[in-house]
């Protein structure tokens, strides 16, 4: 019996000696296990654009500016499921801020600081500031000061989050004016391959950050701070944002297949499958609230609406860009702006 034990131990010895090598993880030479700022920034910029779509797509139906035809008791679109938002299984905005943007921005800042490429840090922080504003406006209190520190970070109040955002906006604007940050010799060049919004132009990113500050200040109205000083601060922030060099922050979609197209376009791409939604503009129905109260559509009988010399059909000129006049059903063949 003892001989059998010894024979078994001897048989196991070769396996033990090879354990370290055997358990090593094989590395795929074609798969990167680390990253650099040049690879991280395109991801962050893309999801910043996608986040704006997510909130706008959700908000336009939640506010009942648009609705859709047809009804279903289940599905990913609450606007087609009796407006039952609690049963809706896709709310990408929260994930977009904390996972797609937040986690990648943290990594991007860490990598850029290690390389002393501070232009990457500035852009990443501006996007993080905008993402925080959009997300807290949608959800209220949320983790900020302790996020990523544990699996159950504390929730900051919205007042605390706004206080941090104001401080961050002012600090960022100051850093954009600091040549030790914007003209640092170790800054890597950023072109349209990394930044499909401003191609690394820090002047344009500064104006964008000033616009975020203006939006922050606008949140004080009408119930928070209606003082003259507050209104003057809003005007000053807007004037600073719109000074020479302002450009609309539009993501440059290259076109092609899937995610290379704007999510508002006719191809209606769904980003990352289950965690996103395609737009339903091909079957959307505008509401009376949206057409008349928001865009100021004139009534058919109102003077000026059918005036051949009149160019505008509504108080808001965006109506012409967003909507098309359509021929009515049988018995009403006139072309009109139609709504629910």
Helices and strands as residue ranges (DSSP letters): H 2-17, H 19-23, H 37-62, E 66-68, G 78-80, G 85-87, H 92-95, I 96-103, H 104-115, H 118-139, H 158-176, H 179-182, H 202-218, H 228-241, G 258-260, G 273-275, E 284-286, H 288-288, I 289-294, H 318-322, E 326-327, E 335-336
